[in-house]
Amino acid sequence: MKFFFLPLLLCSFLVGCASAQQAASSDTFWRIAGKYIYGMVVVSNDIPEDAVLKSDACLKRDAACMLALQQVRQQQFATVAVYDTVAFAKVLVPKGLSLQSGDIIQLYVNPDATRPPVFTAMGTRAAQRNASCDWIDGSAPSRKGGVSCNGWTYKQLL
């Protein structure tokens, strides 16, 4: 039972550190909340271990703290663009995926705006993007267009 509690504790720490959404408006968030969407990775970064050490998970520096640190070492934060100015900061992704800028991933957007979106599946690697999974109708740097992948398109959110 305590092994079930630890991931919840870690999630609560990460939620405290993460700003779940950097969207243009709260109206935009409610259109995508509770949905599976695709987005393009802008950047991915390691989670700072010192933030975990300063969290409630590591108050006692016990086995629970060591497990929290181990789990953090297996994950990264990614910034993921969905369309136009809609992007999520600090999406938790598995570190083993070695995500690169331009990779397209699927996320589940939690209806609770204080919780970050969750990685659910790989769409395609940047080098393998094609008509079935790519950024369409413009470019991410120009803040035009959005992701279309595996029959899903950002236009479903508009």
N, C-alpha and C positions, 0 to 999 in steps of 0.2 A: 504494500500500500504506500509506503514512503517513496517508492520509485515512481509512483503515479503523481505524487505531490511535487516532486522535484521539477519535472518539466513545467508544471503550472507555475511554480515559483520563478523559474527561468523566464517563462513567457511574460509574467507580470513585470519582471525587471526590464525585459526588452521593450515592452510596451511603454514603460516609463521613459525609456531613452529615445524611443522612435517617434517621429512625427509621422503619423500613419499616412497622411495625404497632403500633397501640395497641389491641390486642384484650383482651377480658376474661381470656383464658387461652390458653396455647399449644395446648391441645386444640382451641379454636375455630379457630386459625390452620390447623391441619393439615386441618380439614374443608373449608377454602376454598382451600388451596394448590394451585396448578396449574389453577385453574378460571377461567372467564370469569364475572364477576358484575356486577351493577349496584349503584350507590350514588348517594346524593344529596350534592351538593356543599354543604358547610357554609360554607366560605370558601376563597378563592384569593388567593395572595400572590406577589409577584415574588420571584425568587431573588436574594439579596444578592450583588452583584458582588464585594464585598470578600472574601467566602468563597472565591470562585474565585481571586482574586488571591493568597490565602494558601495555596492548594492546590498539590499537586505539578504540576498542569497548567501553572502559571505561575511555576515556579522560575526560568526563564530569561527570561521576558518576551519571548518570541519569537513567531513566526507561530502556533505551536501554542496559545499562551496567547490570542492575539487570536481565534483560531477558537473556543476554548472560551468566551470571553466572548460572542462572537456567538451561539453556540448557547444559552447561558444567557439571553440577552436574548429569545430566541424561546420560552422555556418559563416556566412558573410551577409553584409547589407548590399543591396543593389538599388540603384535609382533606375526606374523603369518608366519610359514614355509610352503613353497609350495613343493619344491623338492631340493635335494642336498644342495647347499649353497644359494639357492634363498629364501629370506625371506623379508617380509615387516615389517618395524617398524612403529608404530603409526597409525595403522588402526583404524578408529573410529568405535566403537561398542556400542550398547545400554548397559548401566550399569545394567539394569534390567535382562539381560540374565545371569548374574553371571558366565561368562565364566571362565573355569578352564584350566589349562595346559592339553593338549591332546584332547580337544574338536575340532571338525572339523567344519569349517564354510565356506560358500560361499562368495566370494568377487567379486566386479566389479572393474577391474583395469582401472582407468581413463587414456585415451590416453595422457593427459597432465601430464608429469612426475613430475611437481611441486605440483600436487594434490594427496593426499593419496587415496589408495583404499578404497572402501566403502563396509561395511557389507551389504549383501543382504538376506541371509537365513542361518538357522542352518542346518548343515549336520548331525552331531550326537554328543552326549556327549561322553566323554572319556570312561566312564564305559559301553557304549552301542556300541562301535565300533565293527564291524564284517566284514565279507567278502565283503559286499556291500558298506562299508564306513570305510576306515582305511588307515594307512600308510603302503605301500607295498614295497617290494624289498629292505629291509634293515631297518634301524632305523634312526630317526631324530637326536639323539645324535651322531651317527657315521657319519652323513652327507651323508647317502646313501639312495636311494629310493625316494619316494614321496607319495603324497596323491592320492587315487583313491576313488571316491564317486559318487553314483547315476549314474553310467554309464560314468562318466568323469574320466580321468586319467591324471596324470602329464605328461605321455608319449606323449600326444597330443601337448605339448609345445616344445618338443625336436626336 
